[in-house]
């Protein structure tokens, strides 16, 4: 019996010890839970600014295509073998410059015979006119003489025209492209010989959607940036507006004229074109760094206060307009003067406590000029 009594005391002591330990742990867990309920994340430090009203130039931007003021591919007008090439590839030539001559010995021989026939027919016709005035020749003889003279003259002029076509000349001043034929080559009608482009002035064709078309008129200023990596700018004006809208793209072509005396703009080149349409346009603008871009919608964090008076960040959906420099225009979602988080928005959640930082942010510009340092 005494043995069972000892075991019972031991078990009772173990139970008391276990209950004591459990009580201590429960009180510790309760204290931790109370502390967790009272714990709050420290406020995030952010930079803020107010929504600004700005006047942006009312501009239209697009990718344009350079076209020569005058440009053609000179081709053979008649069949014949190349007798002489009188130009070099890339040469700048004046209007009327002989470029290529085709073999024409047969035509020249025929021309001499045709000239002799015409001279004879003309002389006969003049003599018949004199005889007719004296009533020595009949009107029928005079008419026949005139017909023979006109026929001979037509034959002569036809050969002269053929010989002229065998001498290809530049129809206007410009720069030649690559030579496409060789000496001795037999040219067929329409065989291309060389490209000729007048590029002292060039045209820039700009595609314009129908929505914008009513804002365009001749004389509007145009700025063109060369697409060769040099970022050179050229200025010009709108000179023509297309009269048809493409039913597929719902756009038309607006044409501008640009001075290109140094030849920097090459026909076919893609360029960035900016057309200044009218007076400046008022917009609400915020820095692009304030925007959280997302597939479901773009948002910003607005500075607000909760029911305890603590400064918090409230996430707000916005509709964005055009971007210009470091700024983005706001179409809807914000009002003038509303305070928003400018820098540090990426680390916030909706309703997060914030502390406004005094650290200055980099200056913003509508026309930033990045540079390596």
C-alpha positions, 0 to 999 in steps of 0.5 A: 500500500505504501508503494501505491501511495508514493506513486500517487503522490508522485503523479499528483506532484507531476500534475501540479508541475504541469499545470503550473508550467501550462499556466505560465505559458498561457499567460506569456501567450496572452501577453504576446497577443496583447502586445501584438494587438497594440503593435503598429508598423512605423510610418514610411518616409515619403516625399509629397507634392501637390497636383499642379496646373501647367500649360503644355504646348498643344502638339502632335507627335508622329513618325514621318517619312522623308521624301525628295522634293523631286525624285524619279528613276531615270529609265530607257525610253527606247531600245538600244545599246549603251554607247556611253555613260556620262555620270558617276554614282552619287554625283550632283548634276544640273538640269539638262546634264547628259547622263547616258547615250545609246548607240544611234548610228542607224538612226543618224543615217536614216536622219540624213536620208529623211532630211534630204527627202524633206528638203526636196519635198519642201522645195517642190512644195514652194515651187508648186505654190509659185506655179499655182499663183500663176495658174500654171499648176493645178490645186490638186498638184499643190495639195499633193506637194503639200502632203508629201512635204508634211509627210517628209517633215513628220518622218524627220521629226520622228527620227529627231525625237528618237535620237533625242530619247537615246540621250538621257538627260537630267530633267532637274538638278539633283543628286544621282544614286547608284548606276544600274547599267553598264557600257554595252548593255542592251537596254529595253524600254523602261530599263532603270538607269539611275535614281535622281533625287532633288534634296535641297528641300525635302518633304516629310509625310506625317500620318495623322488620325482623323480625330486630329485632322480638324486641328491641322492647316497649312503654315503650322510649324513642324520640328523634325528630328533626324532618325540617324542618332544625331538628334539634329532638329530641322524646322519647316511648315505644313504645306499640304493636307491629304484629301482622303482618309484611308479606310483601314488606318482611318488616317491621312497624310499631312505633308511638310516642307523642310530645308535640307541644303546640307543633305542630312535628311535622306529620302526614305528615312524615318524621322520624329515629327512634332507639329505645334497646333495651337495655343498652350493647353492647360493640364493637371500634371504629376511626376511620372514617379508618383504613378503605380502602373498596373494592368488593372488600372494606374494608381497614385497614393493620395495623402489623407488622414484616418479617423485617429488623425494619423497621416496615411496614404490612400490609393487612388485610381487615375486616368492618364493623358499624355506624358511630357518630360518628367510629367504625366497629364491627369485626365481624371481621378485627382483635383488641383492642389491635392497632395500626393506621394511623389517618391516612395510610392512603390513601398506603400500599401493602401492605408499605410501610415506615412511620414513626410520627408524633408529630403529634396527630390531631383528637379523635374522638367518638361524638357529634360536633357539626360547626360552621362556624368 
